[in-house]
């Protein structure tokens, strides 16, 4: 483990924040507590903030370690070899100055973890002010970087606030972290999955969830689908376009059909029926495009594409593209 340095000074130079936009906390990404859930109440607040809208507050209910993350909010893939500066801003009220509060920024480079410790017992820590904790990390192009947070105290009822998370490349020998800046809010971008190798069997009269084993392509760094090709909207009031295509291997018989639907929380948000009329064994190409506003249920549950044929059949050459066409204005 390494000790994180408190840097009350920051470089005045601008340096791009390489974390995803969700790290700003503006849109309150989901907090996932992975350990010690009874040791702290971890939530967003807007009364004591370093970021523009929110900070994370932990009120300690026990003296054990509480561990949490914000999903993919602190994930980044670096594109250059070099030294990177990780920084986070931490505030403890003066009324809690008798408490000893410590924590770790648990960083993962290609899944290999390293703990960087911080503590309010550091002689440079100032209560009632935002303190900048910083650490230099060497990485090479293509490294996947993630962060998890662990915190604990010796005083139940004490509080800690966190914000101002930044990852930047030290390509100008800053030494110190630059002034906090929000990552660019990438407005548009897409994620595409294509599976031209595998065939999926569909059971008649059943809502078959469409699966993908193909490669993932994307731009803009937006997370619009998960590893199972579930559609995962980003922000309330966004507008996204979902394109889906596949090839049906036409079953034997006549007058067969299949219903293709997009389900959200068990309800069909979009659906269409495709007639299978090309004759047994012939390939029947299908594609559809849906434009969808992102409201509460869609944001919370995501969307799943399902196909319900009237008879057993199979599909191949599956294609899924999710495009964020408009950022929500709240």
JOLIN-V375733 format. One record per residue. PSI is psi in radians with two decimals (none if undefined). Layout:
psi: [PSI/PSI]
This chain:
psi: [2.64/2.64/2.23/2.42/2.40/2.15/1.72/-0.27/2.59/2.57/2.42/-0.17/2.59/2.39/2.35/2.40/2.08/-0.08/2.78/2.81/-0.54/-0.41/-0.26/-0.36/0.04/-0.66/0.22/1.15/2.70/2.32/2.14/1.96/2.06/-0.08/2.56/0.66/-0.40/-0.04/-0.23/2.56/2.01/2.15/2.95/2.52/2.80/0.17/-0.63/1.84/2.57/-0.70/3.12/-0.67/-0.71/2.77/2.98/2.25/2.40/2.16/2.09/2.22/-0.04/3.07/0.04/3.09/2.37/2.28/2.34/2.86/3.03/0.81/-2.19/0.21/-0.40/0.40/2.39/2.49/2.02/2.58/-0.09/2.60/2.56/-3.04/2.35/2.63/2.08/2.28/2.62/2.55/2.37/2.38/2.28/2.19/2.66/-0.53/-0.26/0.41/-0.27/-0.19/2.56/1.94/2.26/2.91/3.13/2.37/1.83/1.90/2.52/2.19/1.95/0.75/-0.05/2.11/2.55/2.33/2.32/2.05/2.55/2.73/2.54/-0.13/-0.10/2.36/-0.37/-0.08/2.41/2.12/2.59/0.15/2.76/2.19/2.42/2.04/2.36/2.68/2.40/2.36/2.25/2.30/2.86/2.77/2.32/-0.16/2.38/2.16/2.32/2.77/2.39/2.71/2.35/2.38/2.67/2.94/2.94/0.07/1.87/2.40/-0.23/2.87/2.65/2.48/2.45/2.54/-2.96/0.77/2.29/2.42/2.19/2.66/2.30/1.11/0.05/0.41/0.84/-0.68/-0.95/2.75/2.57/2.98/2.52/2.36/2.52/2.51/2.73/2.34/1.65/2.01/-0.83/2.80/2.95/2.84/2.33/2.39/2.31/2.23/1.73/0.09/-0.77/2.60/2.40/2.20/2.38/2.32/2.38/2.59/0.49/2.45/1.73/2.07/2.25/2.26/2.68/2.39/0.04/-3.10/2.70/2.25/2.59/2.95/2.89/-0.15/0.26/2.52/1.78/-0.23/2.75/-3.02/-0.31/0.20/0.37/2.38/2.21/1.60/2.78/-0.89/2.52/2.39/0.12/2.87/2.25/2.69/2.26/2.10/2.25/2.40/2.68/2.96/2.08/2.36/1.83/2.22/2.92/2.66/-3.08/2.86/0.58/2.77/2.94/2.44/2.22/2.13/2.68/2.00/2.38/2.05/0.72/-0.02/2.48/1.87/-0.58/2.54/2.59/2.75/2.29/2.16/2.32/1.62/0.14/-0.13/2.59/2.27/-0.14/2.53/2.36/1.81/2.46/2.48/2.70/2.67/2.27/2.35/2.20/2.31/2.57/1.87/-3.05/-0.90/-0.69/-0.75/-0.71/-0.70/-0.31/-3.12/2.53/2.28/2.28/2.62/2.28/1.76/2.81/-0.12/2.80/2.35/-3.01/2.79/2.77/-3.13/0.93/2.49/2.31/2.23/2.28/2.14/2.19/1.95/-0.35/2.29/2.37/2.41/1.97/none]
